[in-house]
Amino acid sequence: MNVIELQGSFGIEQLKHAERERLTPGPGQVLLKMKAVSLNYRDLLMVKGHYNPKQPLPLIPCSDGVGEVVELGERVQRVKVGDRVSPNFAPTWLNGPPNKEKARATLGGPLDGTLTQYMLVDAESLVKHPKHLSNEECATLPCAALTAWSALVTQNKIRAGESVLVQGTGGVSLFALQFAKIMGARVIVTSSSNEKLEKAIELGADEGINYKEQPEWGKIAKKIAGGEGVDHIIEVGGAETLKQSLRAVKIGGNIMMIGVLSGVQSKVPLTSILMNQIRVQGILVGHREGFEAMNRAITHHQLHPVVDRVFSWQDIQEAFRYLESAKHFGKICVSIDS
Ligand SMILES: NC(=O)c1ccc[n+]([C@@H]2O[C@H](COP(=O)([O-])OP(=O)(O)OC[C@H]3O[C@@H](n4cnc5c(N)ncnc54)[C@H](OP(=O)(O)O)[C@@H]3O)[C@@H](O)[C@H]2O)c1
């Protein structure tokens, strides 16, 4: 079977097609014929060797993909041949809090990922997809969508009428925007681009702030949210944005720590966290049960993920360079040619 792997070293230019032996499912396992993959910022860090410089190679990158069940091992009952499914990002994390083992065993590093024609997976890790979605749309759900869902629903309890601030217009943030809207929240979005802010407003955001034009956007967001501040912040920026988030958030509000796009080390004014009783909650994607709950909501609301571009897997390097350029709005997908 054909796969895309990083062979001797890291780097986008090292992503190469290779042949590997097609495996047969053992007891409890399933063979998937992969249809589509979506790219996450984490995949870019992994490919460049920034996520884990000690990651053993070769590695098949990417955590997110959708496939059709083509072969079942013994004792598999959760799925049948023909089902369209995705493995969970952390395949052994089924529900509740993870332990270290479940949290660290993740697809696309350290485990081989989804950029492959066929993938052998444990049936327990699989989630079936909403019927109204295309393969590419399904492929966007395992990491970006589930992270946004965990931040707003599983680890938090967003209520109608509350306010949510999402940073930027990448994968996680646009899913958070869409989920917050179906739950009746008011959404403020920040972006470096006025054109992307317009698109976010078309998608349902109530207000937009250009964080390049307004570097002190925290104060503006607080004002927009009625002076008291924002209830929930989807923090994907990290080092450079956390200070602004602490200005924007209301007393007793939530900062959902998800990403580190602007760096991992930050001088944080700790007194504003304690004086204002801010809850800072780390998020690590999510469990299979959360993925299933999210897919029920997506089906009920007939929601469609925002797919910016679909690349052929022959153009995998171009797809990663497009992700690196940050020109995208929403998700970048890759279709797996048979
Ligand atoms: N903890 C978890 O479980 C988890 C899961 C998924 C992702 N993440 C992390 O979350 C972050 C976002 O991931 P993603 O896949 O959604 O990325 P993405 O699709 O590549 O989105 C990146 C977007 O974020 C915005 N951005 C970049 N720098 C920013 C800054 N300094 N302030 C505000 N916005 C900024 C930009 O939007 P504009 O172009 O609109 O400015 C950019 O297009 C990454 O750090 C990723 O590693 C964590």
The ligand as an SDF file (V2000), in Angstrom:
LIG
                    3D

 48 52  0  0  0  0  0  0  0  0999 V2000
   -4.6690   21.5300   22.8800 N   0  0  0  0  0  0  0  0  0  0  0  0
   -5.1830   20.8440   21.8760 C   0  0  0  0  0  0  0  0  0  0  0  0
   -5.7540   19.7800   22.0680 O   0  0  0  0  0  0  0  0  0  0  0  0
   -5.0940   21.3920   20.5010 C   0  0  0  0  0  0  0  0  0  0  0  0
   -5.8600   20.8580   19.4590 C   0  0  0  0  0  0  0  0  0  0  0  0
   -5.8270   21.4710   18.1920 C   0  0  0  0  0  0  0  0  0  0  0  0
   -4.9920   22.5660   18.0050 C   0  0  0  0  0  0  0  0  0  0  0  0
   -4.2120   23.0150   19.0240 N   0  0  0  0  0  0  0  0  0  0  0  0
   -3.3610   24.1930   18.8550 C   0  0  0  0  0  0  0  0  0  0  0  0
   -4.2150   25.3100   18.6340 O   0  0  0  0  0  0  0  0  0  0  0  0
   -3.5900   26.2330   17.7610 C   0  0  0  0  0  0  0  0  0  0  0  0
   -4.4920   26.4500   16.5550 C   0  0  0  0  0  0  0  0  0  0  0  0
   -4.5720   25.2470   15.8250 O   0  0  0  0  0  0  0  0  0  0  0  0
   -5.3370   25.1780   14.4390 P   0  0  0  0  0  0  0  0  0  0  0  0
   -5.1140   23.8090   13.9180 O   0  0  0  0  0  0  0  0  0  0  0  0
   -6.7020   25.7280   14.5820 O   0  0  0  0  0  0  0  0  0  0  0  0
   -4.4310   26.1980   13.6040 O   0  0  0  0  0  0  0  0  0  0  0  0
   -4.6550   26.8180   12.1670 P   0  0  0  0  0  0  0  0  0  0  0  0
   -5.8350   26.2250   11.4990 O   0  0  0  0  0  0  0  0  0  0  0  0
   -3.3480   26.7780   11.4920 O   0  0  0  0  0  0  0  0  0  0  0  0
   -5.0320   28.3100   12.5310 O   0  0  0  0  0  0  0  0  0  0  0  0
   -4.0850   29.2840   12.7420 C   0  0  0  0  0  0  0  0  0  0  0  0
   -4.7750   30.6680   12.7470 C   0  0  0  0  0  0  0  0  0  0  0  0
   -4.6350   31.2410   14.0310 O   0  0  0  0  0  0  0  0  0  0  0  0
   -4.5320   32.6390   13.9120 C   0  0  0  0  0  0  0  0  0  0  0  0
   -3.3580   33.1390   14.6260 N   0  0  0  0  0  0  0  0  0  0  0  0
   -2.0590   32.9200   14.3580 C   0  0  0  0  0  0  0  0  0  0  0  0
   -1.3030   33.6110   15.2340 N   0  0  0  0  0  0  0  0  0  0  0  0
   -2.1520   34.2570   16.0540 C   0  0  0  0  0  0  0  0  0  0  0  0
   -1.9950   35.1490   17.1240 C   0  0  0  0  0  0  0  0  0  0  0  0
   -0.7840   35.5190   17.5590 N   0  0  0  0  0  0  0  0  0  0  0  0
   -3.1080   35.6360   17.7260 N   0  0  0  0  0  0  0  0  0  0  0  0
   -4.3320   35.2630   17.3040 C   0  0  0  0  0  0  0  0  0  0  0  0
   -4.5500   34.4250   16.2880 N   0  0  0  0  0  0  0  0  0  0  0  0
   -3.4620   33.9420   15.6710 C   0  0  0  0  0  0  0  0  0  0  0  0
   -4.4510   32.9660   12.4310 C   0  0  0  0  0  0  0  0  0  0  0  0
   -5.7580   33.4110   12.0590 O   0  0  0  0  0  0  0  0  0  0  0  0
   -5.9620   34.7430   11.1910 P   0  0  0  0  0  0  0  0  0  0  0  0
   -5.3140   34.4390    9.8770 O   0  0  0  0  0  0  0  0  0  0  0  0
   -7.4240   34.9270   11.1370 O   0  0  0  0  0  0  0  0  0  0  0  0
   -5.2620   35.8640   11.9290 O   0  0  0  0  0  0  0  0  0  0  0  0
   -4.1060   31.6280   11.8020 C   0  0  0  0  0  0  0  0  0  0  0  0
   -4.6120   31.4930   10.5060 O   0  0  0  0  0  0  0  0  0  0  0  0
   -2.2160   25.6270   17.4440 C   0  0  0  0  0  0  0  0  0  0  0  0
   -1.2500   26.1270   18.3610 O   0  0  0  0  0  0  0  0  0  0  0  0
   -2.4180   24.1460   17.6780 C   0  0  0  0  0  0  0  0  0  0  0  0
   -1.2200   23.4560   17.9730 O   0  0  0  0  0  0  0  0  0  0  0  0
   -4.2440   22.4350   20.2560 C   0  0  0  0  0  0  0  0  0  0  0  0
  1  2  1  0
  2  3  2  0
  2  4  1  0
  4  5  1  0
  4 48  2  0
  5  6  2  0
  6  7  1  0
  7  8  2  0
  8  9  1  0
  8 48  1  0
  9 10  1  0
  9 46  1  0
 10 11  1  0
 11 12  1  0
 11 44  1  0
 12 13  1  0
 13 14  1  0
 14 15  2  0
 14 16  1  0
 14 17  1  0
 17 18  1  0
 18 19  2  0
 18 20  1  0
 18 21  1  0
 21 22  1  0
 22 23  1  0
 23 24  1  0
 23 42  1  0
 24 25  1  0
 25 26  1  0
 25 36  1  0
 26 27  1  0
 26 35  1  0
 27 28  2  0
 28 29  1  0
 29 30  1  0
 29 35  2  0
 30 31  1  0
 30 32  2  0
 32 33  1  0
 33 34  2  0
 34 35  1  0
 36 37  1  0
 36 42  1  0
 37 38  1  0
 38 39  2  0
 38 40  1  0
 38 41  1  0
 42 43  1  0
 44 45  1  0
 44 46  1  0
 46 47  1  0
M  CHG  2   8   1  16  -1
M  END
$$$$
